[in-house]
């Protein structure tokens, strides 16, 4: 009998749901022994040798030609032209860059190719994955203060108590509804902490703003004393089009850029993911990020990106 297969997933709500969905499908339909582990951008080093000799699947992350199963929706998924040439849709691989998130791709693929019947709870998870990953919130207030179980779980990711905590949440997502996962005592504790951090982040954010020029905000929230809040720029300045900033993460400094979902730019010429790919990162058209090596480089990159976007917005 073949050994267990490990599902590697991007460490966010979209990726976690993707891992849970695929784990359930592989277990129920293909009788696979399944385990899972998160992956992040820093693990792209020596990508060709990733998990060599082991069985693995990848969801919501870069294409790998040795993955037995692979599903993604990022337009920047291919790290090399050779990888792109190696990809072809199959009964085990699927890319759909039009999908707001990855779980719907897996569910529709499993239905079409493997006769899988989608449960109501996975439909709910896929819905919220679309909302969260594509910032399809009704308002900035829902994004910041919404307390639906999916939003609680997603917010908890910023204060994960241990490096493998996401793996434990995925384990429960495989068999439980979101409302049951959100009732875990450790989730409730993390959400309370995350809510306090959100409030502090909103209070502290104005002091991180370096400038706002031509609808593009540039900020530096790299200090470990400053809490991260993704939508703080649009909460404090709803008239901007883009926010470019530096934030701290477990893996080091992160340069992030995103469009204002509630005030889209007048011209649609900026592809954030492609810009970030040029700096070793990736993402989608409206949002993306990259991990620079140090603070000096992070400042250079964030300034370059803000300048580039302003130029595109002002181009005639």
C-alpha positions as CSV (number, residue, x, y, z in Angstrom):
1,X,0.0,0.0,0.0
2,X,1.2,3.5,-0.8
3,X,2.2,5.7,2.1
4,X,0.2,8.7,3.3
5,X,-0.1,11.8,1.2
6,X,0.6,15.2,2.7
7,X,-1.4,18.2,1.6
8,X,0.6,21.4,1.7
9,X,-1.6,24.5,1.9
10,X,-1.1,28.3,2.0
11,X,-1.3,29.5,5.6
12,X,-4.5,31.5,5.4
13,X,-8.3,30.9,5.6
14,X,-8.5,30.1,1.9
15,X,-5.7,27.6,2.1
16,X,-6.9,26.0,5.3
17,X,-10.4,25.3,3.8
18,X,-8.7,24.1,0.6
19,X,-6.7,21.6,2.6
20,X,-9.7,20.4,4.6
21,X,-11.8,20.0,1.5
22,X,-9.2,18.0,-0.4
23,X,-8.4,15.9,2.7
24,X,-12.0,15.0,3.0
25,X,-12.4,14.2,-0.7
26,X,-9.2,12.1,-0.9
27,X,-10.2,10.2,2.2
28,X,-13.8,9.5,1.2
29,X,-13.4,9.1,-2.6
30,X,-9.9,7.7,-3.0
31,X,-9.5,6.0,0.3
32,X,-6.2,7.9,0.9
33,X,-4.4,8.2,4.2
34,X,-4.1,11.9,4.4
35,X,-2.0,14.4,6.5
36,X,-1.5,18.1,6.0
37,X,1.0,20.9,6.7
38,X,1.1,24.6,5.9
39,X,3.6,26.1,3.5
40,X,4.6,29.7,2.9
41,X,6.7,31.8,0.5
42,X,10.0,31.2,2.3
43,X,9.7,27.5,1.4
44,X,9.9,28.3,-2.3
45,X,13.7,28.2,-1.9
46,X,15.0,25.0,-3.6
47,X,11.4,24.5,-4.9
48,X,12.6,21.8,-7.3
49,X,13.7,19.7,-4.3
50,X,10.6,20.3,-2.2
51,X,9.4,17.1,-0.5
52,X,11.5,15.0,-2.8
53,X,10.8,11.3,-2.3
54,X,7.5,11.9,-0.5
55,X,3.9,11.9,-1.7
56,X,2.3,15.3,-1.6
57,X,-0.4,17.6,-2.9
58,X,-0.5,21.4,-3.0
59,X,-3.5,23.7,-2.7
60,X,-3.7,27.4,-2.9
61,X,0.0,27.7,-3.6
62,X,2.6,27.6,-6.4
63,X,2.5,24.8,-9.0
64,X,4.8,21.9,-8.5
65,X,5.3,19.3,-11.2
66,X,5.8,16.5,-8.7
67,X,2.5,17.2,-6.8
68,X,0.1,14.3,-7.2
69,X,-2.8,16.7,-6.7
70,X,-2.6,20.4,-7.3
71,X,-5.2,23.2,-7.2
72,X,-4.7,26.9,-7.3
73,X,-6.3,30.2,-8.4
74,X,-3.2,32.5,-8.3
75,X,-2.2,34.0,-11.7
76,X,1.4,34.1,-10.4
77,X,1.4,30.4,-9.6
78,X,4.2,29.4,-12.0
79,X,7.7,30.2,-10.7
80,X,9.5,29.4,-14.0
81,X,8.5,29.0,-17.7
82,X,9.4,25.4,-17.4
83,X,6.8,24.9,-14.7
84,X,4.2,26.6,-16.8
85,X,5.1,24.4,-19.7
86,X,4.7,21.3,-17.5
87,X,1.2,22.1,-16.5
88,X,-1.8,20.8,-18.3
89,X,-5.3,20.3,-16.8
90,X,-5.9,16.8,-15.7
91,X,-8.1,14.7,-13.3
92,X,-5.7,15.7,-10.5
93,X,-4.5,19.2,-11.5
94,X,-6.6,22.4,-12.0
95,X,-5.8,26.1,-12.2
96,X,-8.6,28.6,-12.4
97,X,-7.5,32.2,-12.1
98,X,-11.0,33.5,-12.4
99,X,-12.0,31.9,-9.1
100,X,-12.1,34.2,-6.1
101,X,-10.6,31.4,-3.9
102,X,-9.3,27.9,-4.2
103,X,-12.0,25.7,-2.4
104,X,-14.6,26.2,-5.1
105,X,-12.2,24.8,-7.7
106,X,-11.5,21.7,-5.7
107,X,-15.2,21.1,-5.0
108,X,-16.3,21.5,-8.7
109,X,-13.4,19.4,-9.9
110,X,-14.2,16.6,-7.4
111,X,-17.8,16.7,-8.5
112,X,-17.0,16.5,-12.2
113,X,-14.1,14.0,-12.1
114,X,-14.7,11.9,-9.0
115,X,-18.4,11.9,-8.5
116,X,-18.1,13.7,-5.2
117,X,-21.3,15.1,-3.6
118,X,-20.6,18.5,-2.0
119,X,-22.0,19.0,1.5
120,X,-23.7,22.1,2.7
121,X,-21.0,22.8,5.2
122,X,-18.3,22.8,2.5
123,X,-20.5,25.1,0.4
124,X,-20.6,27.5,3.3
125,X,-16.8,27.3,3.7
126,X,-16.3,28.0,0.0
127,X,-18.6,31.0,0.2
128,X,-16.7,32.5,3.1
129,X,-13.4,31.6,1.4
130,X,-14.4,33.7,-1.6
131,X,-15.5,36.6,0.7
132,X,-12.3,36.6,2.7
133,X,-9.7,35.9,0.1
134,X,-11.2,38.3,-2.5
135,X,-12.2,40.9,0.0
136,X,-15.8,40.7,-1.1
137,X,-17.1,42.1,2.2
138,X,-20.1,44.3,2.1
139,X,-18.2,47.1,3.9
140,X,-15.0,47.9,5.7
141,X,-17.0,47.6,9.0
142,X,-17.9,43.9,8.1
143,X,-14.3,43.2,7.2
144,X,-13.0,44.7,10.5
145,X,-15.8,43.9,13.0
146,X,-17.8,41.0,11.5
147,X,-18.1,38.1,13.9
148,X,-19.5,35.3,11.7
149,X,-17.6,32.0,12.6
150,X,-15.6,32.2,9.4
151,X,-14.5,35.7,10.2
152,X,-13.6,34.8,13.7
153,X,-11.5,31.9,12.5
154,X,-9.8,34.0,9.8
155,X,-8.9,36.8,12.3
156,X,-7.4,34.2,14.7
157,X,-4.7,33.4,12.1
158,X,-2.9,36.6,13.0
159,X,-2.4,35.4,16.6
160,X,-1.9,31.6,16.1
161,X,-0.6,30.4,19.5
162,X,1.7,27.8,17.9
163,X,3.3,27.3,14.5
164,X,1.2,24.2,13.8
165,X,-2.0,25.6,15.1
166,X,-3.5,26.0,11.6
167,X,-3.0,22.3,11.1
168,X,-5.2,21.6,14.1
169,X,-7.9,23.9,12.8
170,X,-7.7,22.1,9.4
171,X,-8.2,18.8,11.2
172,X,-11.5,20.0,12.7
173,X,-12.6,21.7,9.4
174,X,-12.5,18.3,7.7
175,X,-15.4,16.9,9.7
176,X,-17.1,19.9,11.5
177,X,-19.1,23.0,10.6
178,X,-17.5,26.4,10.9
179,X,-19.7,27.3,13.9
180,X,-18.4,24.2,15.7
181,X,-14.7,25.0,14.9
182,X,-15.3,28.6,16.1
183,X,-16.5,27.3,19.4
184,X,-13.2,25.7,20.3
185,X,-11.9,27.3,23.5
186,X,-8.5,28.1,21.9
187,X,-10.3,29.7,18.9
188,X,-12.4,31.9,21.2
189,X,-9.3,32.9,23.2
190,X,-7.4,33.7,20.1
191,X,-10.3,35.7,18.6
192,X,-10.6,37.8,21.8
193,X,-6.9,38.5,21.6
194,X,-7.1,39.3,17.9
195,X,-10.0,41.7,18.5
196,X,-8.0,43.6,21.1
197,X,-5.1,43.7,18.6
198,X,-7.4,45.0,15.9
199,X,-8.6,47.8,18.1
200,X,-5.0,48.8,19.0
201,X,-3.9,48.5,15.4
202,X,-6.6,50.9,14.3
203,X,-5.6,53.3,17.0
204,X,-1.9,53.1,16.1
205,X,-2.2,53.1,12.3
206,X,-2.3,56.9,11.6
207,X,1.2,57.2,13.0
208,X,2.6,54.7,10.5
209,X,1.4,56.6,7.4
210,X,4.4,58.1,5.5
211,X,2.4,59.8,2.7
212,X,-0.7,59.7,0.6
213,X,-0.1,60.8,-3.0
214,X,-2.4,60.5,-6.0
215,X,-4.6,58.0,-4.2
216,X,-1.8,55.7,-3.0
217,X,-1.0,55.4,0.6
218,X,2.5,54.4,1.8
219,X,2.9,53.2,5.3
220,X,5.5,51.6,7.6
221,X,4.1,49.3,10.3
222,X,7.2,47.3,10.6
223,X,7.7,47.8,14.3
224,X,6.9,44.8,16.4
225,X,5.1,47.2,18.7
226,X,2.5,48.0,16.0
227,X,-0.2,45.5,15.3
228,X,-1.2,44.6,11.8
229,X,-4.6,45.3,10.4
230,X,-5.1,44.6,6.7
231,X,-8.0,47.1,6.2
232,X,-6.8,49.9,8.5
233,X,-5.7,52.1,5.6
234,X,-9.2,52.0,4.1
235,X,-10.9,52.5,7.5
236,X,-8.8,55.7,8.1
237,X,-8.8,57.0,4.6
238,X,-11.7,55.6,2.5
239,X,-10.8,57.8,-0.5
240,X,-7.5,56.1,-1.3
241,X,-7.2,53.6,-4.2
242,X,-4.2,51.5,-3.0
243,X,-2.3,51.0,0.2
244,X,1.4,49.9,0.1
245,X,3.0,49.0,3.4
246,X,5.5,47.1,5.5
247,X,4.3,44.7,8.2
248,X,6.0,42.2,10.5
249,X,5.2,38.5,10.2
250,X,6.5,35.3,11.8
251,X,8.7,34.8,8.7
252,X,10.1,38.4,8.8
253,X,9.1,41.7,7.2
254,X,6.5,41.6,4.6
255,X,5.7,44.2,1.9
256,X,2.0,44.2,1.2
257,X,-0.1,46.0,-1.4
258,X,-3.9,46.0,-1.9
259,X,-6.6,47.9,-3.7
260,X,-9.4,49.5,-1.8
261,X,-12.3,47.1,-2.3
262,X,-14.8,49.9,-1.6
263,X,-13.2,52.6,-3.7
264,X,-11.7,51.0,-6.8
265,X,-9.3,53.1,-8.9
266,X,-10.6,55.0,-12.0
267,X,-8.2,53.0,-14.3
268,X,-7.7,49.3,-14.2
269,X,-4.1,49.0,-15.2
270,X,-2.4,47.7,-12.0
271,X,-1.8,44.0,-11.4
272,X,-0.5,43.8,-7.9
273,X,0.4,40.1,-8.0
274,X,2.6,40.6,-11.1
275,X,4.3,43.5,-9.5
276,X,5.0,41.5,-6.4
277,X,6.3,38.6,-8.4
278,X,9.1,40.8,-9.6
279,X,10.2,41.1,-6.0
280,X,10.0,37.4,-5.3
281,X,6.4,37.4,-4.1
282,X,3.1,37.0,-5.8
283,X,-0.7,37.4,-5.4
284,X,-3.7,38.4,-7.4
285,X,-4.5,41.5,-9.5
286,X,-6.0,43.4,-6.5
287,X,-3.6,42.2,-3.7
288,X,-0.2,40.7,-3.2
289,X,2.9,40.6,-1.1
290,X,6.6,39.8,-1.0
291,X,9.2,39.0,1.7
292,X,12.3,41.2,1.5
293,X,15.5,40.2,3.2
294,X,15.8,43.2,5.5
295,X,14.3,46.5,6.6
296,X,16.4,48.6,4.1
297,X,15.2,46.5,1.2
298,X,11.6,46.5,2.5
299,X,11.7,50.3,2.4
300,X,13.1,50.4,-1.1
301,X,10.6,47.9,-2.4
302,X,7.5,49.6,-0.8
303,X,8.6,53.0,-2.2
304,X,9.3,51.6,-5.7
305,X,5.9,49.9,-5.7
306,X,4.0,53.0,-4.6
307,X,5.8,55.1,-7.2
308,X,5.1,52.5,-9.9
309,X,1.3,52.4,-9.1
310,X,1.1,56.2,-9.0
311,X,2.6,56.3,-12.4
312,X,0.2,53.8,-13.8
313,X,-2.8,55.7,-12.3
314,X,-1.6,59.0,-13.8
315,X,-0.7,57.6,-17.2
316,X,-2.7,59.1,-20.0
